[in-house]
Amino acid sequence: MFIINTHVTRNIPHVQARVPLTCHRPDPKKSAAVFLSPLYYYYKYGVINNDNRQFSDRKMEPSHAAAELRSEFLRVLRSRRSPEVPLTVEPGKPVLEPMYQENPRPTYSETMASCPKANISNFKELLQEENFYLITEAGEQGRLPVIILSMKENNHQKRPAIVFLHSTNKCKEWLRPLLEAYASRGYIAIAIDSRYHGERASSLTTYRDVGAIFLALHANFLMKTEELTKLVYSSVVSKFDFATSSASTQVLLFLCRLSCYHGKKVWDLIKLVDYLTTQREDIDPSRIGITGESLGGMHAWFAAAADTRYAVAVPIIGVQGFKWAIDHDKWQARVDSIKAVFEEARTDLGKSAIDKEVVEKVWDRIAPGLASKFDAPHTIPIIAPRPVLILNGEEDPRCPLAGLEDPVSRACKGYEAALCLDNFKVIAEPGIGHRMTPSMVKEASDWFDKFLAK
């Protein structure tokens, strides 16, 4: 396991070396008892059996603590989603004019275009594209847009698959350079639209408007019912299909469906992997990876923690300690990325400025547990022993490096206990803020090749 990387100058135990710091495996010649005796080790995140199997074959039994946390996370998801429906597939079409909720409209990503790609002369002829919708729950937002790129094959062998998640205000089509690059190298490359993005958005302000509406769920929200009704209908509700009822009832129903946004995205990813593992003959269900940038990186982290069928995870500029940021007054950059939401809460709470109380209340409302039991110190370690690569910028104000000390320390112990030290790696790129870089794209590519490619 290599833990954080080059030119990190902060004095953080596990995150400080100017060259990659390695936690080595024990030498079997010097530590025969560790590798050869039937000794059982117990650690908070699991119990492992040290027998004579090869190191790469060792598996950590799901611990009671990890199973309990996953169970609690799923309970929260189920309590805040729309009625369950059978998982079904509806045909779709390529999106000719993707919805980007930012101005100016993005046109090209040199970073994503840098992804390693196989040199195939007739690549376009061999590339195949699928567009469809997964129905994950009742309601319009339960209609999950999916795009899959892969190469036409004659041998019909099962292949590894990777799910790619976009950042805020982007959409699945933005990820096409990555999808094509991975498809050229034999992967099934999958992307989806996050909730209130892409095909799940109705305007250039849908995601921002929904953020403001989240705050209406707060018990002290002061907006009058008729004002709330007007806001809801003018922003997003007009697109949705609600049962016939009074306007007030429809608004309340809509607000219930809005709550726990991040959890609902994880619900989408759980239903997506249901589909990938049960309805795809071309995918090896034991070799499914997940990655994402920023908002997508956070969702990749939570999905891997919640569902063990995601075998490898690479969250990019998405992992942070939310509680740490609140406690150490380092929440400003993250708050500024969706400031309108916090301003609504500030007004509602009668505050003259956004402070840590406002931040805590907003996180608890839109993502219950995000700054407590589901925060990084608790959910990163339970991914062990599955391979995880965390890619951040050393100067990223939204994901402060010091806030990873506790999650990394706990994760180290989990992977060490599982005797799979090479399965955990964190890289903080020097001089980089909140942005994905070509080197991150290359590191992610190498990580997936190492653990998923055969």
matplotlib code that plots the C-alpha trace (Angstrom):
import matplotlib.pyplot as plt

x = [0.0, 1.4, 0.1, 0.2, 2.7, 5.2, 6.0, 3.4, 4.8, 2.1, 3.1, 0.4, 1.3, 0.5, 0.4, 3.8, 6.6, 8.3, 8.4, 5.7, 5.6, 5.1, 3.6, 5.4, 4.0, 5.6, 8.5, 7.2, 10.7, 11.1, 7.4, 6.5, 3.9, 2.0, 1.8, 1.9, 0.1, -3.7, -3.7, -6.8, -6.5, -9.3, -9.7, -12.7, -13.3, -13.1, -11.7, -9.3, -7.9, -4.1, -3.7, -1.4, -3.3, -1.5, -1.6, -3.7, -6.4, -6.9, -10.4, -11.5, -14.7, -17.4, -17.2, -20.1, -19.3, -19.0, -22.2, -24.1, -22.9, -24.0, -27.3, -27.9, -26.9, -29.4, -32.1, -31.7, -31.8, -35.0, -36.7, -36.2, -36.9, -40.0, -42.0, -40.0, -40.7, -39.4, -36.0, -36.9, -35.1, -36.6, -34.9, -33.3, -31.5, -28.2, -28.5, -27.6, -27.7, -26.5, -27.6, -24.8, -25.9, -23.1, -22.2, -20.2, -21.0, -18.0, -16.8, -13.6, -11.6, -7.9, -7.6, -10.1, -8.7, -5.3, -6.7, -4.6, -6.4, -5.6, -4.5, -7.2, -7.4, -11.1, -12.0, -15.2, -16.5, -15.9, -17.2, -20.8, -23.1, -26.1, -28.5, -31.4, -33.1, -33.2, -36.3, -35.0, -38.0, -41.3, -41.3, -39.4, -36.1, -36.4, -35.7, -31.9, -30.3, -27.5, -24.9, -22.6, -19.7, -17.9, -16.1, -17.8, -16.4, -16.8, -15.5, -18.3, -16.1, -17.1, -15.3, -14.6, -16.8, -16.3, -19.0, -18.0, -19.7, -19.6, -19.1, -21.6, -23.4, -22.0, -23.7, -22.8, -22.0, -19.2, -17.4, -17.3, -13.5, -13.0, -15.7, -14.1, -10.6, -11.5, -13.7, -10.8, -8.8, -11.5, -13.7, -17.4, -17.6, -20.7, -21.9, -25.1, -26.7, -26.7, -30.0, -31.2, -28.4, -28.4, -31.6, -32.9, -32.8, -35.4, -33.4, -30.0, -30.8, -32.4, -29.7, -29.3, -33.1, -33.4, -30.7, -32.7, -35.8, -34.0, -33.9, -37.7, -37.5, -36.0, -38.4, -37.9, -38.1, -40.1, -41.3, -45.0, -46.8, -48.0, -44.5, -43.0, -45.6, -44.7, -40.9, -41.3, -43.5, -41.5, -38.2, -38.6, -42.0, -43.7, -41.6, -42.6, -45.6, -47.4, -50.7, -53.7, -54.1, -54.0, -51.0, -49.9, -50.0, -48.0, -45.4, -45.1, -44.7, -42.1, -40.1, -40.1, -38.6, -36.0, -34.6, -31.2, -30.0, -26.6, -28.2, -30.6, -27.7, -26.2, -29.5, -29.2, -25.8, -27.0, -29.8, -27.3, -25.0, -28.1, -28.6, -24.9, -24.6, -27.9, -28.9, -25.6, -24.0, -21.0, -19.9, -17.9, -19.8, -16.6, -14.8, -16.9, -15.1, -16.4, -14.9, -16.0, -14.8, -15.7, -19.5, -19.0, -16.0, -18.0, -20.8, -18.2, -16.8, -20.3, -21.4, -18.2, -18.8, -22.5, -22.2, -19.4, -20.2, -18.1, -14.8, -12.5, -13.0, -11.2, -12.8, -11.2, -11.2, -14.2, -13.1, -13.0, -13.7, -17.0, -17.0, -13.3, -13.9, -16.7, -14.6, -11.5, -13.3, -12.4, -15.9, -15.9, -14.7, -17.2, -20.0, -19.2, -19.7, -23.5, -23.7, -27.3, -28.4, -26.5, -27.7, -31.3, -30.5, -28.7, -31.8, -34.1, -32.0, -31.8, -28.0, -26.1, -23.5, -23.0, -21.3, -20.6, -24.1, -25.7, -23.3, -24.0, -27.8, -27.6, -25.5, -27.8, -30.8, -29.7, -27.4, -28.2, -25.1, -22.7, -20.8, -21.2, -21.7, -21.3, -18.3, -15.0, -13.4, -16.2, -17.0, -13.6, -12.2, -15.2, -14.3, -11.4, -10.1, -11.3, -8.8, -9.3, -7.2, -8.0, -6.8, -6.9, -5.1, -2.7, -4.1, -7.7, -9.7, -12.9, -11.2, -8.5, -5.7, -5.4, -9.0, -7.9, -5.6, -8.2, -9.8, -6.4, -5.2, -8.2, -8.2, -4.5, -5.3, -8.2, -6.1, -3.2, -5.5, -6.7, -3.1, -3.8, -1.6, -1.2, -5.0, -5.0, -3.3, -3.8, -2.1, -2.3, -0.9, 1.4, 0.2, -3.2, -6.5, -10.0, -9.5, -8.8, -5.5, -4.0, -1.8, -4.9, -6.5, -3.4, -3.2, -6.8, -6.3, -3.3, -5.2, -8.1, -5.7, -3.9, -7.0, -9.6, -7.8, -6.7]
y = [0.0, 3.4, 6.3, 9.7, 10.9, 13.3, 16.7, 16.7, 19.0, 18.9, 16.9, 14.3, 10.8, 8.6, 11.7, 13.3, 11.7, 13.5, 10.1, 7.5, 6.1, 2.3, 0.1, -3.1, -6.6, -8.7, -10.8, -14.4, -15.7, -13.4, -13.7, -17.3, -17.3, -14.5, -16.3, -20.0, -20.5, -20.7, -17.5, -15.4, -11.6, -9.4, -5.8, -3.4, -3.7, -7.5, -10.9, -12.6, -16.1, -16.4, -19.7, -21.0, -19.4, -16.9, -13.3, -12.0, -14.6, -13.6, -12.1, -10.3, -11.5, -8.8, -7.5, -6.9, -3.1, -2.8, -4.8, -2.7, 0.5, -0.6, -1.8, 1.6, 3.4, 1.3, 1.9, 5.6, 5.3, 3.2, 5.5, 8.5, 7.3, 6.9, 3.7, 0.7, -0.6, -3.6, -2.9, -2.5, -1.2, 1.3, 2.0, 5.4, 7.4, 9.2, 12.8, 15.2, 18.4, 17.4, 19.6, 21.4, 23.7, 26.2, 29.1, 29.2, 25.7, 23.4, 22.0, 19.9, 18.4, 18.0, 16.1, 13.4, 13.3, 12.3, 9.0, 6.0, 4.6, 1.6, 2.3, 0.7, 1.7, 1.0, 2.0, 3.9, 0.9, -1.5, 0.8, 0.1, 2.4, 1.6, 4.3, 3.3, 4.1, 2.0, 2.4, 2.5, 3.9, 5.6, 9.2, 11.0, 11.0, 7.2, 7.1, 6.7, 7.6, 5.2, 5.2, 2.2, 2.0, -1.2, -2.9, -5.4, -8.9, -12.3, -14.4, -13.5, -13.5, -11.6, -8.3, -5.9, -2.9, 0.6, 3.1, 6.8, 9.6, 13.2, 16.4, 19.1, 20.7, 18.2, 15.1, 11.6, 12.8, 14.9, 11.7, 10.3, 10.6, 8.4, 6.0, 5.6, 5.2, 2.5, 0.7, 0.6, -1.3, -4.0, -2.5, -2.1, 1.7, 3.0, 6.5, 7.8, 11.2, 12.3, 13.3, 16.7, 16.7, 15.9, 14.2, 14.5, 18.3, 20.6, 23.8, 25.4, 26.0, 22.8, 21.6, 25.0, 25.3, 21.9, 22.8, 25.7, 23.6, 21.1, 23.7, 23.8, 20.5, 22.3, 22.6, 26.4, 27.2, 30.5, 30.5, 30.6, 27.7, 29.6, 31.0, 27.5, 26.1, 28.8, 28.1, 24.4, 24.5, 27.3, 25.3, 21.6, 20.2, 21.1, 18.4, 15.7, 13.3, 13.4, 11.8, 14.1, 16.0, 19.5, 21.7, 21.6, 17.8, 17.6, 20.0, 18.0, 14.8, 16.4, 17.6, 14.2, 12.8, 15.5, 14.7, 12.9, 13.8, 12.1, 9.0, 8.8, 8.9, 6.0, 4.2, 4.7, 3.1, 0.1, -0.5, 0.0, -2.7, -4.9, -4.6, -5.0, -8.2, -9.9, -8.8, -8.5, -11.5, -9.5, -8.3, -10.2, -9.4, -9.8, -7.1, -4.0, -0.7, 2.8, 6.2, 9.8, 13.4, 15.8, 15.2, 12.0, 11.1, 11.5, 9.3, 6.7, 6.6, 6.1, 3.5, 1.4, 1.7, 0.7, -2.1, -4.6, -5.6, -2.5, -4.4, -1.4, 2.3, 5.4, 8.6, 11.7, 15.0, 13.8, 12.4, 14.7, 14.8, 16.8, 16.8, 17.7, 20.6, 21.9, 21.4, 23.1, 26.0, 24.7, 24.4, 27.7, 26.4, 23.5, 25.8, 28.4, 25.7, 25.7, 28.9, 29.7, 26.7, 27.8, 31.4, 30.1, 28.3, 31.3, 33.4, 30.8, 30.5, 34.3, 34.4, 37.4, 35.1, 31.5, 29.7, 26.1, 25.7, 26.6, 24.2, 21.3, 21.8, 21.9, 18.7, 17.0, 18.0, 17.2, 14.3, 12.8, 11.3, 13.0, 14.8, 12.0, 8.2, 8.1, 10.5, 9.4, 8.1, 5.5, 4.7, 4.6, 1.9, -0.5, -0.7, -2.9, -5.3, -4.1, -1.9, 1.9, 4.7, 8.2, 11.0, 14.6, 17.9, 18.9, 22.4, 21.5, 23.8, 21.7, 18.5, 19.7, 17.3, 17.5, 16.2, 12.9, 12.1, 10.2, 8.4, 7.3, 6.2, 4.1, 2.7, 1.7, -0.4, -2.1, -3.0, -4.0, -6.3, -7.8, -8.4, -6.5, -3.5, -3.0, -2.4, 1.1, 4.1, 7.9, 10.5, 14.2, 16.0, 18.9, 22.4, 21.3, 22.6, 21.3, 19.9, 16.6, 16.4, 14.2, 12.5, 11.6, 10.2, 8.1, 6.9, 5.8, 4.0, 2.1, 1.2, -0.3, -2.2, -3.6, -4.9, -5.5, -6.3, -9.9]
z = [0.0, -0.9, 1.1, 0.0, -2.2, -3.5, -2.0, 0.7, 3.3, 6.0, 9.1, 8.9, 10.0, 6.9, 4.6, 4.6, 2.5, -0.4, -2.1, -1.9, 1.6, 1.6, 4.2, 3.3, 3.6, 6.3, 5.0, 5.1, 5.8, 8.8, 9.9, 9.2, 12.0, 10.2, 6.9, 7.8, 11.1, 11.4, 13.5, 13.5, 13.7, 14.8, 13.9, 14.1, 10.4, 10.1, 10.9, 8.7, 8.6, 8.1, 6.3, 3.6, 0.6, -1.6, -0.3, -3.3, -2.5, 1.1, 1.9, 5.0, 6.4, 6.7, 10.2, 12.4, 12.5, 8.8, 8.2, 10.7, 9.1, 5.7, 7.0, 8.6, 5.4, 3.4, 6.0, 5.6, 1.8, 1.9, 4.3, 2.0, -1.5, -3.6, -3.7, -4.9, -8.4, -10.3, -12.0, -15.6, -18.8, -21.2, -24.6, -25.1, -27.8, -28.0, -26.6, -29.4, -27.2, -23.7, -20.8, -19.1, -16.2, -16.5, -18.7, -20.9, -22.0, -21.8, -25.1, -24.5, -21.7, -22.4, -19.1, -20.0, -23.6, -22.0, -20.8, -22.3, -25.3, -27.5, -31.0, -33.1, -36.8, -37.2, -33.7, -34.7, -36.6, -33.7, -31.0, -30.0, -28.0, -25.9, -24.5, -22.2, -18.9, -15.8, -13.7, -10.1, -8.2, -8.8, -10.1, -12.9, -11.0, -10.7, -14.5, -14.6, -18.0, -18.9, -21.7, -22.3, -24.7, -25.5, -28.4, -30.6, -29.7, -31.3, -28.4, -26.0, -22.9, -19.8, -19.5, -16.6, -16.3, -14.9, -13.9, -14.4, -12.6, -13.7, -11.6, -10.6, -13.6, -16.1, -17.5, -18.7, -22.3, -20.8, -19.9, -23.4, -23.9, -20.8, -21.9, -25.4, -23.9, -21.5, -24.1, -26.5, -23.9, -23.4, -20.6, -20.6, -19.9, -18.3, -17.4, -15.9, -15.3, -11.6, -10.2, -11.5, -14.1, -17.8, -19.0, -15.4, -15.5, -17.0, -17.2, -16.7, -13.1, -12.0, -9.7, -8.1, -7.6, -6.1, -3.6, -2.4, -2.1, 0.1, 2.8, 2.7, 4.6, 7.6, 10.5, 10.8, 7.1, 6.9, 3.3, 3.1, 1.6, -1.5, -2.1, -1.7, -4.1, -6.7, -6.3, -6.6, -9.7, -11.4, -11.1, -11.4, -10.4, -13.7, -15.3, -12.9, -13.0, -9.6, -8.6, -8.9, -5.6, -4.2, -5.0, -1.3, -1.2, -4.4, -3.0, 0.2, -1.7, -3.9, -0.9, 0.6, -2.6, -2.6, 0.8, 1.2, -2.4, -2.0, -0.6, -3.5, -5.9, -4.1, -4.4, -8.2, -8.1, -6.1, -8.6, -11.5, -10.1, -9.7, -13.4, -14.3, -12.2, -13.2, -16.7, -18.5, -20.1, -21.2, -17.8, -15.2, -12.0, -9.9, -11.9, -11.6, -10.8, -10.0, -10.3, -10.5, -10.3, -7.5, -6.8, -8.8, -6.7, -3.5, -4.9, -6.0, -2.4, -0.9, -3.4, -2.8, 1.0, 0.7, -1.9, -2.0, -5.6, -6.6, -6.5, -7.1, -6.4, -7.5, -6.1, -7.7, -5.7, -3.9, -0.5, 2.5, 6.2, 6.5, 10.3, 10.4, 8.1, 10.4, 13.5, 12.0, 10.2, 6.8, 5.3, 3.4, 0.0, -0.1, 1.0, -1.6, -4.3, -3.4, -1.4, -2.3, -0.3, 2.8, 2.5, 2.6, 5.8, 7.3, 6.7, 8.1, 11.3, 11.8, 11.3, 10.0, 8.4, 7.5, 10.4, 11.5, 12.9, 9.6, 7.8, 10.2, 9.8, 6.0, 5.8, 8.2, 6.2, 2.6, 3.5, 6.9, 8.5, 6.1, 8.9, 11.4, 11.1, 7.3, 7.1, 5.7, 8.9, 9.1, 5.5, 3.8, 6.1, 5.5, 1.8, 2.8, 1.6, -1.9, -3.7, -3.3, -4.8, -3.5, -5.8, -4.4, -5.0, -2.2, -2.2, -2.7, -0.3, -0.8, 0.3, 2.8, 3.0, 6.8, 7.0, 5.5, 8.4, 10.4, 7.5, 6.1, 9.5, 10.1, 6.6, 6.9, 9.9, 8.1, 5.1, 7.3, 9.3, 6.0, 4.9, 1.6, 2.0, -1.7, -2.1, -0.6, -2.0, -1.6, -3.8, -3.1, -6.2, -5.3, -6.2, -7.3, -6.0, -6.8, -10.3, -12.0, -13.8, -16.5, -13.9, -11.9, -15.0, -15.6, -12.0, -12.1, -15.4, -14.0, -10.9, -12.7, -15.1, -12.1, -10.3, -13.0, -16.3, -17.0]

ax = plt.figure().add_subplot(projection="3d")
ax.plot(x, y, z, "-o")
ax.set_aspect("equal")
plt.show()
